[in-house]
Amino acid sequence: MIGEYAGYISLLLIIFLAIGASYWDIKYRKIPNKLTFPMMLAGMVIGFIQGGPAGFMENIKGLLVGFAFLLAFYLTIGGIGEGDIKLLAAFGALGGPAYVVKAAIYGVIFGGIYAVLYLLFKRKLIATLKWIALLLPGLVCKDIRESISYADETMPYGPFLAAGAVLALFLA
């Protein structure tokens, strides 16, 4: 009987996760493991209930795709926290690989739009574009990457990933 409602449970958990992660990231600049890890587990359980071992594996794939998507940014450019990576992995565990790719793309778009508007407002867009031009060689040269710091201009990224995840629900 619960299998009939598993899709709705996933939807509600995604919305709950989006709200919780946004709150924590805005207020504390951290997305706690006590929020993301149970959601990853819930996604795998729901996948099994919905589709047996194949459903379980599909949601594991979603978790891995979500994790890998942001891990690439984390290891190269930076600016992404470990909580953001685990958040997207949790969305993937709940929604599957196709869903998490859409959610991630929408989240990156939302975050990018906000960043450009913020930098325009702060009159730092040109300086940031110059910084990006310097950063690009740093993707292959760690010494360059570590010598360039922009840590004073950070933003919580979880809310944008959360917005992307919710939008992906409604555009599915």
C-alpha positions as CSV (number, residue, x, y, z in Angstrom):
1,M,0.0,0.0,0.0
2,I,2.8,2.5,0.8
3,G,4.2,1.8,-2.7
4,E,1.3,3.6,-4.2
5,Y,2.2,6.8,-2.2
6,A,6.0,6.5,-2.5
7,G,6.2,9.1,-5.3
8,Y,4.2,11.6,-3.2
9,I,6.4,10.9,-0.2
10,S,9.5,11.6,-2.3
11,L,7.9,14.9,-3.5
12,L,7.1,16.0,0.1
13,L,10.6,15.0,1.3
14,I,12.2,17.0,-1.5
15,I,10.1,20.1,-0.5
16,F,11.0,19.5,3.2
17,L,14.7,19.1,2.3
18,A,14.6,22.3,0.2
19,I,13.1,24.4,2.9
20,G,15.3,22.9,5.7
21,A,18.5,23.3,3.7
22,S,17.7,26.8,2.7
23,Y,17.0,27.8,6.3
24,W,20.2,26.3,7.6
25,D,22.4,27.6,4.8
26,I,21.0,31.1,5.1
27,K,21.1,31.2,8.9
28,Y,24.3,29.2,9.6
29,R,26.1,29.0,6.3
30,K,26.1,25.2,6.7
31,I,23.8,22.4,5.6
32,P,23.9,19.7,8.3
33,N,24.5,16.0,7.8
34,K,21.6,15.3,10.1
35,L,19.4,16.8,7.3
36,T,21.0,15.3,4.2
37,F,22.0,11.8,5.3
38,P,18.5,10.7,6.4
39,M,17.1,12.0,3.1
40,M,19.7,10.0,1.2
41,L,18.6,6.9,3.1
42,A,14.9,7.7,2.6
43,G,15.5,8.1,-1.1
44,M,17.0,4.6,-1.3
45,V,14.2,3.1,0.8
46,I,11.6,4.7,-1.3
47,G,13.3,3.6,-4.5
48,F,13.2,0.0,-3.2
49,I,9.6,0.3,-2.2
50,Q,8.6,1.7,-5.6
51,G,10.7,-0.6,-7.9
52,G,12.5,-3.2,-5.9
53,P,16.2,-3.6,-6.5
54,A,16.0,-1.7,-9.8
55,G,14.3,1.2,-8.0
56,F,16.9,1.1,-5.3
57,M,19.7,1.2,-7.9
58,E,18.0,4.0,-9.8
59,N,18.0,6.2,-6.7
60,I,21.6,5.2,-5.9
61,K,22.5,6.5,-9.4
62,G,20.6,9.7,-8.6
63,L,22.7,10.1,-5.4
64,L,25.9,9.5,-7.3
65,V,25.0,11.9,-10.2
66,G,24.1,14.6,-7.7
67,F,27.3,14.1,-5.8
68,A,29.5,14.1,-8.9
69,F,27.8,17.1,-10.4
70,L,29.0,19.5,-7.7
71,L,32.1,17.6,-6.8
72,A,33.7,18.7,-10.1
73,F,33.1,22.4,-9.1
74,Y,34.4,21.7,-5.6
75,L,37.6,20.2,-6.7
76,T,38.4,22.8,-9.5
77,I,36.8,26.2,-9.1
78,G,35.8,26.0,-5.5
79,G,33.0,28.1,-4.0
80,I,30.9,25.1,-3.3
81,G,30.7,23.7,0.2
82,E,30.6,20.0,1.2
83,G,27.0,20.6,2.4
84,D,26.0,21.7,-1.1
85,I,27.4,18.5,-2.6
86,K,25.6,16.3,0.0
87,L,22.4,18.3,-0.6
88,L,22.4,17.7,-4.3
89,A,23.2,14.0,-3.6
90,A,20.2,13.8,-1.3
91,F,17.9,15.4,-4.0
92,G,19.3,12.8,-6.4
93,A,18.6,9.9,-4.0
94,L,15.0,11.1,-3.7
95,G,14.3,12.0,-7.3
96,G,16.7,9.9,-9.4
97,P,19.4,10.8,-11.9
98,A,17.3,12.6,-14.6
99,Y,15.6,14.7,-12.0
100,V,18.8,15.7,-10.2
101,V,20.5,16.8,-13.4
102,K,17.5,19.2,-14.1
103,A,17.5,20.3,-10.5
104,A,21.2,21.0,-10.6
105,I,21.1,23.0,-13.9
106,Y,18.2,25.1,-12.6
107,G,20.0,25.7,-9.3
108,V,23.2,26.8,-11.1
109,I,21.1,29.1,-13.3
110,F,19.4,30.6,-10.2
111,G,22.7,31.0,-8.4
112,G,24.4,32.5,-11.4
113,I,21.6,35.1,-12.0
114,Y,21.7,36.1,-8.3
115,A,25.5,36.4,-8.4
116,V,25.5,38.6,-11.5
117,L,22.8,40.9,-10.0
118,Y,24.6,41.0,-6.7
119,L,27.9,41.9,-8.3
120,L,26.2,44.6,-10.5
121,F,24.6,46.1,-7.4
122,K,28.0,46.1,-5.5
123,R,29.8,47.4,-8.6
124,K,32.1,44.5,-8.7
125,L,31.1,42.7,-11.9
126,I,34.2,43.9,-13.9
127,A,36.6,43.0,-11.1
128,T,34.9,39.6,-10.9
129,L,35.2,38.9,-14.6
130,K,38.9,39.8,-14.4
131,W,39.2,37.3,-11.5
132,I,37.5,34.6,-13.5
133,A,39.9,35.2,-16.4
134,L,42.8,34.7,-13.9
135,L,41.0,31.7,-12.4
136,L,40.7,29.7,-15.6
137,P,44.4,28.8,-15.8
138,G,44.0,27.8,-12.1
139,L,41.8,25.0,-13.1
140,V,44.9,23.1,-14.2
141,C,47.5,24.8,-12.0
142,K,46.9,24.5,-8.3
143,D,49.4,27.1,-7.3
144,I,47.5,29.8,-9.3
145,R,44.2,28.6,-7.9
146,E,45.4,28.8,-4.3
147,S,46.9,32.3,-4.8
148,I,43.6,33.8,-5.8
149,S,41.1,34.3,-3.0
150,Y,37.6,35.7,-3.2
151,A,36.4,34.4,0.1
152,D,35.1,37.8,1.2
153,E,32.3,37.5,-1.5
154,T,30.6,34.2,-0.6
155,M,26.9,33.4,-0.7
156,P,25.0,30.4,0.6
157,Y,24.4,28.2,-2.4
158,G,21.9,25.8,-0.9
159,P,18.8,28.0,-1.4
160,F,19.6,28.1,-5.2
161,L,20.0,24.4,-5.4
162,A,16.7,24.0,-3.4
163,A,14.9,26.4,-5.8
164,G,16.2,24.4,-8.7
165,A,15.0,21.1,-7.1
166,V,11.5,22.5,-6.5
167,L,11.3,23.9,-10.0
168,A,12.4,20.6,-11.4
169,L,9.5,19.0,-9.6
170,F,7.0,21.2,-11.2
171,L,8.5,21.0,-14.7
172,A,8.7,17.2,-14.7
